Amino acid sequence: MKSTIVVVLVVLLAGVVHAEIPQVISYQGKVTDTSGNPVADGSYTMRFRIYDAVTSGTLLWDSGVRTISVAGGIFSVLLGESPQPALDLAFDVDYWLAVTFSGVDQTPRQRMASAGYAYMASGLVPGTEVSGSITWGAAIEGLNTASTGVVYGISGGATATTGTTFGGVFSSASSGGRGVWGNATSSTGVTYGGVFECVSTQGHGVYGYAVASIGNTSGVYAGSLSTGGSGVIGWASSSTGATCGGVFSSVSTAGMGVLAWNSASTGTTYGGQFKSASTSGVGAYGLATATTGTTYGGRFENASTGGAGVYGIATATAGGGYGGRFETATPGGAGVYGRASSGTGTTYGGLFESGSTSGTGLWGYAYAPVGVTYGVYGSAYSTSGYGVYYSGGLAGTGTKSCVVKTSKGPTLMYCQESPENWFEDFGEGHLVNGRCHITLDPMFLETVTINAENPMKVFVELSGKCRGIYVERGATGFDVIEQDDGTSTVGFCYRVVAKRQGFEAKRLDLCEAARTDSYLYPELRENGERVKR
């Protein structure tokens, strides 16, 4: 079976740039069979010869037959190293390298351009462009077989300090190709298909840009097949400054700066997960800078019956961290827009949680000092739905109101407050021969506690004359009786109040969370403005 040698990394000279170029050449290649599969690991005979022409010509140097170790199809050799003859060539003209593997000459010979020798000590020749037309493969493949240390298959660097320069430019003209494809084949360890870094205070570790003005294009497309992996991880290592783990932008009027999507139909999946370990950082920060139009700092949707349009969680146990923070500068925009498009099931446009003992699942704050502003605005179009539904306690330092429609416009109706937790019910009755028994609504009785320690309170108002009345209270109702064994027949209305079941002992409890509320304590305000919590 004939084998072929595919050269993957051309020469690399030992020594330094300023020293005389040593007369040895580091040569590395890959050996495959005719199907493209690496040959079996082992030792093979190889021979390297240098000619002054691509065919025929004069033999200028011969390594002789060498026994070379091959692993994974890869071999490395130093041409000119003893006991081979010294490479005493001038390298001032073009040479061609011929390789023989297991007695079979490989064709064609490879050109060794003289222009490269002065630069190879520091990498590829500046300005070099490597390209190819292989349907599935690589125009240039860089391989470093070292198992430890900081090693590079390919290293590209642009040393110019000004201008639009590139350490490396990779492109693909194929409709299904990749400009650059990074692959970490190790199944263990913290490995990366590609690592991109930037030390500039205004630069980007990676900048992905799709120039097509139409179609479903992506500036960056990243994926992971690992059950615990990530399609993309953005990381800003600087501990100061306005740094970003990733910056995504779109100039299209219908585009998105970032689109996070999880296509799995089952399991606990996330379209996107954003985290911050800083005590004053932000897990996700969305900003729409357009001053007009219907824009969104972030828009999240969910079609699953048990999913969430957005799920934000701050895991820090201290500091001012946020599961998600969203802002908009447009007067008609939204800092965050969460939408659950499913027509059935328990769905959420947004789900916010906090595991901190003093944290907030969702904190809405409108800091404009004038105008009709909303810290949180919730609405429901369904007549049986809820604009805002809360579970647990509800507390606030402002008024609680219901808005009703009047001839003057929408008008506030204010809630009464009580130092204890009472439920009340109303009704009407009628004295017949001076007596009437009222049995309370069974559903109402399920919500309250009525016993000797927590008796109901009954308030009666007569609609006619009689000798006067008194009330005898029970556990499920009460009797209204006319005094002096009267026999009057007269109507009345009543109001009954009882302690809410499970909250009988509640009375004027302190609210520690409000001690830093500058609405309640104006002295906490700075320069007359309310302090953000």
N, C-alpha and C positions, 0 to 999 in steps of 0.2 A: 504494500500500500504506500503510494507516494505521499510524503509529507511536505508541507510548505512552511516557510518562515515568514511571519508577519512582523515587521519591525515596529515596535511600539514606542521606543524612546531612543532617538538617535544619540549622538555622542555627548559625553560629559567629561571634560578634561580635569584631572586633579590639579592642585596648586591654586594660586591666587592670581588675580588679574594683573597685578603689577610685576609678578615674577615671570621668568622665562617659562613658556608653555612646555610641560613635561612631555616626553615622547611615549606616552601611554594613552590609550583611549578606552574609556568605560563604555562597553557596548552591551545592550540588553535587547532581548527579543522574545517572541512568543512562537511556539511550534505547535501547529495544528495538523490534523489530517485533512483530507480533501472535503470532508463534511463540516469543517470548522471546529471540530472538537479537539481539546488539548491532548497531546500524546501522553501515554502513561508515564508516571514518575520513574526516573531512573537515570543511568549514565549513558550518554550517546557520544559517538565520534563526530567531531565537527572540524571544519577547516576554513580558515579565513584568508583571502588573498586580495591584494590591492593591485588594480590595473590602471593604465593611463587612458583607457577607452571603454565605452559601454559594451562593446563586443570586440572579440579578438584582442588587439593591442599587445603591449609589453607588460609582463608580470614584474611589478616593482617590489612587492613584499609578500611573504608567505609565512603564515603562522605554523604550518605543518599540521598534521592530524593531531587533534587535541581530544581528550575525554572530558566532556562537560556534563555536569549534573543539571537535570531538568525537573522542576517541580511545578505541577499545575500548568505545564506547558511553557513555563517561564525559565529563561536562563540568563546569566550575566557572565561577562568575561572581560578581562583587561587585555586589549590588543597591544602587543609590544612588551608584555611582562615576561621576564625570564621564566622558563628557558626558551621562549620564543625569540626570534631575531629582533633586534632593536628597530624601532620605527625611526629610521634616520632619513626620512623623506623631508623635503623642504616645505611641503604643503603650500606652495605658491601657485599651483595650477590645480585643475580639477582632477580628482581621482574617483575610481569606481570600486566598490567593495563587492566581492563575490563570496557567497557562503555555500559551503557543502555540508549537508546533514546526512549522516549514515551513508556516505558515499554518493549521494544524489546532489548534483549541482542545482541550486535554486536560481531561478531567473525571474525578472531581469536583474542585472547587477544594480547596486544602489549607489547613486551619486553622492560623493563626499565633497560638498562645495567648499572651496577655500575661504570664502567670505566668513564662514561660521567660526573658524578656529580662534580668532582673537576675542570672541564674545562668549564662547560656551562656558567659560569659567564662572560666569555669573548668571547663566540661564539661557533662554532662547534669544536669538538675535532680535534686538529692538525693531519693531515694525514688521516682524515676520507674521505672515498670515498662513495658517495651516488649514486646508479645506479638503473635502473629499466628496465623492458621489455615491458612497456605499448606501444601499437601501436600508440595511439594518446593521449598524455597527458604529464606528467612530471615525471621524476624519483624523483625529489624533487621539491616541489612548495613552494616558500616563499611568505608570505602574511603579509602586515602590513596595518591595517584598519584605521590608523590615517589619518585624512584629512588635517592636517597642520603639519609644522615642517619638519626637515630633517630626513626622516624615510627610512628604508631599509627592503625589503622583505627578502633578504639574504645578509649577509655581509661576505666576505671572505678576509682574510689577511695573507700574508706570511711575518713573522717578520725577517727572516734571511737577513743579509746585504750582503751576498756573494752567489755565485752559481746561477744556473738557477732555480729560485723559481716561484711559481704561487700562486696568491691569490685565484684562483679557476680554476679548470680544468673541462670543459664540453665536452662531446663527444656523438656522435650518430652513430650507426652502420647501420641505415636505409638508403636505397638508396634515400629516399625523406625526410630524417630527418634533424635536425639542431643540431649542437653541443651546441649552446646556442640560445635561442629565447627570446628577450626582447619586451614587449608590454606595451605601455602606453595607457590605455583605456579611460582616461579623454578626453572629446571632446573640452575642453577649456584650456587656460593657456599654458605656455611654458613647455611642457612635453617632456620626452625622453623615448624611448623604452629601451635604455641603455646608461649609461654615463661611459666613460673610461678615466682615467686621469693618468698622470705620472709626478712626480716632479723631475725625474732625468734629468740632463743636456744633456744626450745622449740617453734617453729612448724614448718610443713611448706611446702615450695615448692608441692606439689600434694597435695590430700587427696581421694582417691576413695572413695566410700562407697555400697554397694548396700544399701538398706534392706529389700528383699524378703526374707522369711524362708524362702522355698522357691524352687525353680527354679534354672536355671543362670545366675546373675547375676554381674556383675563390678563391683568397685569402680572399676577403671580398665581400659579395653580400648584397647590401642594397637597399630597395625599399620604396616608399611612394605612398599611394593612395590619399593623400590630394591634392586639386587643387592648394594650395599655399605652399605645404610642400617640403621636400628635401629627396631624397633617402639616402643621407649621408651628414653630415656636419662635416668637420674637422676644429678644432680650436686649435691654440697654444696661450695660454694666457700670456706667458712670453713676456715682453716688450723689452727684450734684447736677444742677442745671435742668433745663426743660428737655429731657431725653425721652425717646419713644422706642419701645420694643419693636413697634412696626407702625408705619404710616401708610394709609391707603387713601387714595383720592380718585375721583371721577369727575370729568368735565362734561359728561353727557347730561342732557336735561332729563333723561329717563334712566340714568345709570345709578350705580351704587359705589360708594367708596370701598365698602367691603360687603361681601355676601357670604354669610356663614350658613352652611347647610349640612345636615346629617340625613342621609338617605335611608338609614336602617329603619324598618317599620316596627321593630320591637326593641325592648330593653331600655335601660336608662341612658339615653343618648343626649347629646348637646350639639346644637348647631354651632355654638361657639362658647368657649369658656375663657374668661378673663380673670386674672389674679394680680394682686399687688401685695408684696410682703412689707412695704413701707408703712410706718405708723401714721403717715399723713398722705399716703398714696391713693390711687384710684384703680379699682379692678378693671373698669372700662370707662373710657371718656369719649363721648360722642358729641360732635360739634358741627352744626350746619351754619356756614358763614354767609350764605346768601341772604340778602336783606329783603328779598321779595319772593313770592311764590310759596307753594306748599312744600316746604322742606322738612327734613327730619334729621335731628342729631343722631338718631338711631331708630331703625324700624325692624321689628322682630315679629315673625308670624309663626304659627304652629297649626298644623292640620290634624294632629293626633288627638284622639278623644281623651287621652290622659296625660297629654304633654303640656308644655308651657311655651308661650311666645318668647319670653325671656326669663332666664333664671339667674339672678345675681346673688352671690354670697360672698361676704367678707369674713375670712377665717382668722384675721388678726384678733387677739384677745384684748388689745389695748390700742389707744390712739384714735385718730379720726379717719378710719378706713371706710370705704364704700364698696358694697357689692357691685354697684353700678352707678355711674354719674353721667347724666346726659344734659346737654344745654343746647339752646338755640338762640340765635341773635335776630331772627326774623319775627316781626310782630304777629304774623299769622301762622307761625310754625309750632313745632312741638319738641320739647327737650327729649322726650321719649314717646314713641308711639308703639304700643303693643297691641297685637290683633290676633285673636284666635278665630280662624275662618271656618272651623268645623261647625256644622249646624246642630250637632247632637253631642251628648256626653258632657262630663264635667271638665270644661276647658277654661283656660286662663289667657287673657291677653297679656298679662304679666304676673309673675309670681315672685315675690320678694320675701326673703327669710333672713333672720339673724340669730346666730347661736350664742351671742354675747349676753351676759347677765344684765348689761345696761345698754344694749344695742337697739337698733331700730330696723325692722324688716323693710320698711319704706319710709323715707323721710323726705317730705316735700316742703320746699321753702320758697316763697315769693318775696324777694328782698326789695322790690321797687317800692319807694316810699309813698307814691301816689298811684291813683288809678284803681280799677277793679282787677285785682290780681288773685291768683289761686296758688296756694302751696301744693294742694292736690285737688284735682277736679275729676270726678267720676260721674258717668251718665249711663243710663240704660234706656233703650227704646221700647223694651217690652213692658207692658203694663203690670206684669207680675215679677219683673226683675228689680234689681237694686243698683242704683248708681254707685253706692258704696256699701259694702257688707263687711262688718267687723266681727271677729270672734274674740271673746275676752272683754276686758274693760275698755271703755271709751272715756277719755279725759281731755280737757282743754281749758285754756285760760281765757278764751273769748266767750262770746255768746253762742248759744245753740238755737237755731231758728228754722222755721219752715217758711217757705216762700209761697204766698198765695196771690191769685190774680184779683185785682180790685180796679175800680174805675180810674184810679190814679196811677195804675201800673203795678208791677210786681212788688209785693209788700211783705215785710218780715213779720212773722208771728213767733214770739219768744217762748222758750220752755221755762216752766217753773222748776226750781231746784229744792232739794230737801237734804237735811243732814243724815237721813236714813234712807234705806232702799225699800220703797213702798210701791205696791201695785194697787190700782183702784178700779172700781167698776161702778156703773150708774144704772138706775132703773126707776120704776114707778110701781105703786101699790094702791090699795083701796081698803079703808077701814069698813068693815061690815059688823054692825052691832058692837062697835068700839074695838075690834081686834083684826089683825092681819099678820100672817106668817109669810116671810120672804125666804125662799130657798135660793141660794147663790148658784150661779152657772157652774156646772161640774168642771168645765174646761178651765174656768178661772180658779177654782179650788185646787187644780193640779199645779198651779204656778205659785201658790202662796202657802205660808205656814200659819195656821190658826190653832192656838192652844192656850193653856192658862198663862204661859210666859209671854206669848205673843198674841193677845186678843185682837180681833178686828176692831176697827173704828167705824162707827155708823153715824151718818149725819142725815136728818130727816127734815123736810120742809113741807108743811101742810098746804093744801090748796083750798081749804075751807075752815069753818069754825068748829071747835069742839072744846071740851073741858081741859085739854092739854094731854100730852102723850108721854110715854116713856118706852125704852127699848130694852128687851131681854135678848142678849147675844148668845149664840151657840157656836158649834164648830163648823156647821155647813150652812147656817142661815141665821135669821133673827126674827123676833116678834115685835110688832109695833102695837102698843096697848093704850087705850084711852084711860085717863085717870078717873078715880072714883067710880069704877065699874060703869063707865059711860057706855052708851049704846049708839053713838053717832055713826053716821055713814058719810065718809069724807075721803077724798083722794090725797095722795102725797107722792113726792119724789124723794129719792134717797141717793146718797153717795157712800160707798163702803170702801175702806182702805185696809190692806193687810200686808204684812212683811213678805218680801220676795223669798221664795223657797231657796235655801242654801246661802242666803245673804242676811240672815236675821241679825247677826251681831255687828254688821257694818254701821259705823256712825263716825262721821267726821274724820276719816282716815287721812293721814298725811300723804302727800304726793311728792316723794323725794326727787322724782325726775324733773319736776318743775322748778327746782331751786336755782337752776341756771337759765330759766326762761326770762329773757329781757323784756318780754311783753308784760309779764307779771311783776318783774322787778326792774323798772326803768333805769335804776341806778347802775345796772350792768351794761348799759349801752355805751358805746364808744363814739365820741364826737356827735352825740345825738342820734346815732344810727344803731339799729338793732344788731346785735352780735349774732353771727351764724354759729349754730351749734355744730 
